[in-house]
């Protein structure tokens, strides 16, 4: 394995590691170091395990030193590599939301549903093999539970809205949240002199707009100084970005309602969402050419539209 791996080092012993999924700096895994104690937050896919271990080794860390692997939720870009990574970490405990644990102990249903969506060839390309994690190596964290990693305390908050099996993780030492997908997406190629560009992710099938906004609000009640996003890396200027997140969720709800009765609803939502994101990016000062910008947004527009439509048809109360 000779490729260069992007690893962004932040204060407080936190390193964002490019998982290698899809494109550069699309999904991060985090190495959290506190003295002799080490934890990993998010696993990427099966192929990401080697990248995580290589970056850990470059920092003088052996696999035996990693005590915990934490996944914010069980969507496969966050937890698909959990079984593979745990096989390489003999001392580690897997930490997961109570609603997600059974899917990592026995990932067969998770794999079957993903294969039904992507097809076998695409699934194998994106995620590889999903390996089970022995139940006695899994620890469930409820809302308000805390975990010691060396001298550091991590606190867990149930964070529905993106998924019901999602928690976020508060790190008091850096006054930051590891947000998974709850605080949206912010790709570093969209950064400008105006700061980070952020928009929500509404992946199917559990998008819940009021719950998502409530989860954002509860995170902001801690007066955090930074958020560590899985997609991708650390962001600051949080009051502005939280406002963008809330406005984006409201905009998606309005889109769903506007096109609810249209016979070509999916196309209309996708085209309108893409146009809105493109315009927002230009207003933010993003200078990527149109083709590259569309390419950056394309996958998320498709997934967000699917999530919005599922909420519109089945999830709305």
C-alpha positions in Angstrom: 0.0 0.0 0.0 2.0 2.9 -1.3 -0.6 5.7 -1.9 -0.4 8.9 0.0 -3.2 9.0 2.7 -4.5 12.4 3.7 -4.4 12.8 7.4 -5.4 16.2 8.9 -3.9 16.8 12.4 -5.8 19.0 14.8 -5.1 20.1 18.4 -6.1 17.8 21.2 -4.7 14.6 19.7 -7.3 14.3 16.9 -6.4 13.2 13.4 -8.9 13.0 10.5 -7.9 10.2 8.2 -9.3 10.0 4.6 -11.1 6.7 4.5 -10.4 6.3 0.7 -14.1 5.9 -0.1 -15.4 7.3 -3.5 -13.1 10.3 -3.9 -10.4 12.1 -1.9 -11.6 13.6 1.4 -15.2 12.4 1.1 -15.4 10.4 4.3 -13.2 10.6 7.4 -12.3 8.3 10.2 -10.8 9.9 13.3 -7.8 8.8 15.4 -8.2 10.1 19.0 -5.0 10.0 21.1 -4.8 10.7 24.8 -1.5 9.8 26.3 -1.1 6.0 25.8 -4.8 5.6 25.0 -6.1 5.5 21.5 -9.6 5.3 20.0 -11.0 5.3 16.4 -14.2 7.1 15.5 -15.9 5.9 12.3 -14.5 3.0 10.3 -15.2 3.7 6.6 -15.5 0.5 4.6 -13.5 -2.7 4.8 -10.6 -1.3 2.8 -10.4 1.7 5.2 -9.0 -0.5 8.0 -5.5 -0.6 6.4 -5.5 3.1 6.0 -6.4 3.7 9.6 -3.7 1.3 10.8 -1.1 2.8 8.6 -1.7 6.3 9.9 -1.8 5.0 13.5 1.6 3.3 12.9 3.0 6.5 11.4 2.2 8.0 14.8 3.9 5.2 16.7 0.7 3.4 17.6 0.4 -0.4 17.6 -2.9 -2.1 17.0 -2.8 -3.4 20.6 -3.0 0.2 21.9 -6.3 1.0 20.3 -8.9 0.4 23.0 -12.2 1.5 21.4 -13.7 1.7 17.9 -16.7 4.0 17.9 -19.3 4.4 15.1 -21.8 7.2 15.1 -24.4 5.1 13.3 -24.5 2.0 11.1 -24.7 3.4 7.6 -22.0 1.7 5.7 -19.8 4.7 5.0 -19.5 5.0 8.8 -19.5 1.4 10.0 -19.1 -0.9 7.0 -15.5 -1.6 8.0 -16.2 -2.3 11.7 -15.8 -6.0 11.5 -12.6 -5.9 9.4 -11.0 -3.3 11.7 -12.0 -5.2 14.9 -10.3 -8.3 13.6 -7.1 -6.3 13.5 -7.5 -4.7 16.9 -7.3 -7.5 19.6 -7.9 -5.2 22.6 -10.6 -3.0 21.1 -14.3 -2.7 22.1 -16.8 -1.6 19.5 -19.0 1.2 20.7 -22.4 1.7 19.0 -25.9 3.0 19.4 -28.4 0.6 21.0 -30.5 0.5 17.8 -27.4 -0.3 15.7 -25.6 -3.0 17.7 -27.5 -6.0 16.3 -26.6 -5.0 12.7 -22.9 -5.1 13.4 -23.1 -8.3 15.4 -24.9 -9.9 12.5 -24.6 -7.6 9.4 -26.5 -10.0 7.1 -29.7 -7.9 6.9 -27.7 -4.7 6.6 -25.8 -6.2 3.7 -28.9 -7.6 2.0 -30.7 -4.3 2.1 -27.6 -2.4 0.7 -27.1 -5.0 -2.1 -30.7 -4.5 -3.0 -30.1 -0.8 -3.4 -26.7 -0.9 -5.1 -26.5 -4.2 -6.8 -23.8 -6.8 -6.1 -21.1 -5.3 -8.3 -21.5 -1.8 -6.9 -21.8 -3.0 -3.4 -18.6 -5.0 -3.6 -16.8 -2.1 -5.1 -17.9 0.4 -2.5 -18.0 -1.7 0.7 -16.2 -5.0 0.3 -17.1 -7.7 2.8 -19.1 -7.0 6.0 -17.7 -9.1 8.8 -19.6 -9.7 12.0 -18.3 -8.4 15.4 -18.6 -10.9 18.4 -21.3 -9.7 20.7 -19.0 -9.8 23.7 -16.8 -7.2 22.1 -19.7 -4.7 21.6 -20.6 -2.0 24.0 -23.9 0.0 23.7 -24.0 3.6 24.7 -27.3 5.2 25.7 -28.1 8.9 25.7 -26.0 10.6 28.4 -23.6 7.7 28.9 -19.9 8.5 29.0 -16.7 6.6 28.2 -13.2 7.1 29.4 -10.4 6.9 26.8 -7.2 7.3 28.9 -7.7 10.6 30.8 -10.3 11.8 28.4 -14.1 11.6 28.9 -16.4 11.2 25.9 -20.1 11.8 26.4 -22.8 10.3 24.1 -26.0 12.0 22.9 -28.8 10.3 21.1 -29.1 12.2 17.9 -32.1 11.1 15.7 -33.1 13.0 12.5 -30.6 11.6 10.1 -31.1 8.0 11.5 -32.7 6.6 14.6 -29.5 4.6 15.3 -27.3 7.7 15.5 -25.5 9.3 18.4 -23.0 12.2 18.5 -20.0 12.3 20.8 -18.9 15.2 23.0 -15.2 15.7 23.6 -14.9 18.2 26.5 -11.1 18.5 26.0 -11.5 20.2 22.7 -15.1 21.4 23.3 -16.1 19.6 20.1 -18.7 17.2 18.8 -18.0 14.2 16.6 -21.2 14.6 14.6 -21.4 11.7 12.1 -24.1 13.0 9.7 -26.1 15.1 12.2 -24.4 18.4 11.4 -24.5 17.8 7.7 -21.8 17.7 5.0 -18.9 20.1 4.4 -16.3 19.2 1.8 -13.0 20.9 2.0 -12.9 21.6 -1.7 -15.8 24.0 -1.1 -14.0 26.1 1.5 -13.5 29.8 0.5 -12.5 33.0 2.2 -16.0 33.0 3.6 -15.3 29.8 5.5 -16.9 26.3 5.2 -19.8 25.5 3.0 -22.3 23.1 4.6 -25.6 21.4 3.7 -27.7 18.7 5.2 -27.7 15.0 4.4 -31.0 13.2 4.3 -30.1 9.7 3.3 -33.0 7.3 3.4 -34.8 5.9 5.2 -35.2 7.6 8.5 -35.0 11.4 7.7 -37.0 13.2 10.3 -36.8 17.0 9.9 -38.0 18.2 13.4 -35.8 15.6 15.1 -32.8 16.6 13.0 -33.1 20.3 13.9 -33.6 19.3 17.5 -30.4 17.3 17.5 -28.5 20.3 16.1 -30.0 22.6 18.7 -29.1 20.2 21.5 -25.5 20.0 20.3 -25.3 23.8 20.1 -26.6 24.1 23.7 -23.1 23.0 24.8 -21.6 26.1 23.2 -19.1 24.0 21.2 -16.1 25.5 19.5 -15.7 22.9 16.7 -17.5 20.1 15.0 -15.7 17.0 13.6 -17.7 15.9 10.6 -17.4 12.5 8.9 -17.9 14.3 5.6 -15.3 15.9 6.0 -13.1 17.1 8.8 -13.3 19.9 11.4 -15.4 23.0 11.0 -15.7 26.1 13.2 -17.9 29.3 12.8 -20.6 27.1 14.2 -23.4 29.7 14.7 -23.4 30.4 11.0 -23.2 26.8 10.0 -25.9 25.7 12.4 -28.1 28.4 10.8 -27.2 27.0 7.4 -28.1 23.5 8.6 -31.5 24.5 9.9 -32.3 26.5 6.8 -31.2 23.6 4.6 -33.6 21.2 6.3 -36.4 23.7 6.0 -35.6 24.1 2.3 -35.7 20.3 1.7 -39.1 20.1 3.4 -40.4 22.9 1.2 -39.0 21.1 -1.9 -40.8 17.9 -0.9 -44.1 19.6 -0.4 -43.8 21.7 -3.6 -43.4 18.7 -5.8 -45.5 16.2 -3.8 -48.1 15.7 -6.5 -45.9 15.8 -9.5 -45.7 12.7 -11.7 -41.9 13.3 -12.2 -41.3 14.3 -8.6 -37.9 12.7 -8.3 -36.5 14.5 -11.3 -37.9 17.8 -10.2 -36.5 17.5 -6.7 -33.1 16.5 -7.9 -32.9 19.3 -10.5 -34.1 21.9 -8.1 -31.8 20.8 -5.3 -28.8 20.8 -7.6 -29.6 24.3 -8.8 -30.0 25.6 -5.3 -26.8 24.0 -4.1 -24.9 25.4 -7.2 -26.3 28.9 -6.5 -25.5 28.7 -2.8 -21.9 27.6 -3.6 -21.4 30.5 -6.1 -22.8 32.9 -3.6 -20.3 31.5 -1.1 -17.4 32.2 -3.5 -16.7 28.6 -4.7 -14.8 28.8 -7.9 -14.8 25.2 -9.1 -16.0 24.9 -12.7 -19.6 23.8 -13.2 -18.8 20.3 -14.1 -16.6 19.7 -11.1 -19.2 21.3 -8.8 -22.0 19.2 -10.1 -19.8 16.1 -9.7 -19.1 17.1 -6.1 -22.8 17.4 -5.3 -24.2 14.6 -7.5 -24.2 11.6 -5.2 -25.6 13.6 -2.3 -28.3 15.1 -4.4 -29.5 11.6 -5.4 -29.4 10.3 -1.8 -31.0 13.4 -0.3 -33.8 13.2 -2.8 -34.4 9.5 -1.9 -34.5 10.4 1.8 -36.9 13.3 1.2 -39.2 11.2 -0.9 -39.3 8.4 1.6 -40.1 10.9 4.4 -42.8 12.4 2.2 -44.5 9.1 1.4 -43.9 7.1 4.6 -42.2 9.0 7.3 -44.3 12.1 7.7 -46.6 12.2 10.7 
